[in-house]
Each structure stands twice: as structure tokens, then as C-alpha cells.
Amino acid sequence: MQTPEEAIVDTKKLHQALSLVSESFAEAGVPWIADSIDSMINQELELALQFLCSNLHEFGCPVPRLAYELIEQVGHNCVGTEWARSLGLETDTWEMLMPQVQS
């Protein structure tokens, strides 16, 4: 279980990752996805992480290495929470993005 302080740090990390990939969503023709994720990060971090990863994968968006590292850090901190288990959030949620990671 995360402490409130850890949750705040992870929220900031996911916001930073989202800002790094927002242009990729715009280039894919789906800029609204970034807005949707941004609005859910503060309330449902695990759901936002899952939604971010699945949409990056579905639309084949390039993922900057720093964004991937931030997503991975947040993911590792979320996996194992009751809510993450109910969502089926596992390491493969973000590992599927590896082929899309840009240097």
C-alpha cells in the first residue's frame, strides 16, 4: 500500500510521462486521449496508467525513453494494490510498449 506521499510522487511522474507523449497522441489524430488521461490521474492513478499504456500501444505512438521509465516506475509502485489487481494491472501493461520506446 502506498503512502499518500508516494502517491503524490507517482501522480507527478505520470503527469510528466503524459506530457512527454501528448504530442504522439496528437500526431496519431487522438489528442483527446491525453486530456482524458490527465483528468483521471489525480483520482484513479492505476486506471490512468492502464489507459495510457493501452492507448499508446493501440495507436502505435512513439514513447520517449524518459516517459517509459516514468511509466515503469509508477507501474512498479502500483502493482500489487487491490485496485491494480482488480484492473489486471501487471508488468506486461507497460512492457508491451518496449518496441515503441525511442532513445
N, C-alpha and C positions, 0 to 999 in steps of 0.2 A: 504494500500500500504506500502510495506516495504521500509525502508531507505536503502541506499547502505551498511551502516554499519551492519544493521540487516541481510541483505542478505549474507554478508561475514561470519557472525557468524553462520548462518544456513548452509551455504556451508561447513564450517569446521565441524559442528555437523554431517552432513550427510556423510562426508568423514570418520569421526570417526566411525559412525554406520556401514558403509560399511566394514571398516577394521575389525570390530568385527564379521561380518557374512561371510567374504570372504572364510574362511575355510569350512563353511557349504555348500557353493556353490561347492567348490572343492570336498567335500565328496559326494555330490549329482551327481557328474560327469559333472557339467556345470561350470567350473571355468571361462570361457569366459564371463559369465554374470557379474561378478564383474568388469571386465575390461570395459565392455560396459557401466555400470552404472558410473564408475569412470570417463569415458571420457565425459559423459553428465552432470555431476553435476555442473560444472562451467558455462555451457551455459544455461541449462534448469533444474533448481532445481526442479520445480514441476513435470516435466516429469520423472526425475531421481527418485524422491520419489515414484511416482506411479509404475514405472518399478521395483524398488527394492521391494516394498511391494508385488506386484503381483507375482513376481518370487519366493520370499521367501515362499509365500503361495502355489503356484503351485507345488513347489518341496518339500514341507513339511520340509523345513530347520529349525533346531532349532534356536531360536533367543535369544541371551543373554539379560537379563533384561535391562542392560545399553543401549544396541543397540535399544531396543524397546522404552525406554524413550527418547532417542535422536530423533528417527524417529517421535515419538509422538509430541515432542516439535517443530520440523521443520514443521510437518504437520499442527499443530495448527496455526503456523505463516503464512503458505501458503494458507490455506483455505480462500476463500473469494476474492482472487486475480482474476482478469479477466481470466488469463491463467489457473488457477486452476479450475475455473468454466467451462471453455471450455473443460477441460480434464475430468470433472466429479469427481474431487478430493474432497472427503468428508471424514469425520472421519472414516467411515467404511473401507476406503482404508488401514489404519493401524490397526484398531480394529480387523480385521479378523485374525491378527497374534497372538492375545492373547492366543489361545490354544497352540501355539508353543513357548511361552516365557518360558525360563529356568531361574531358580533362580541363 
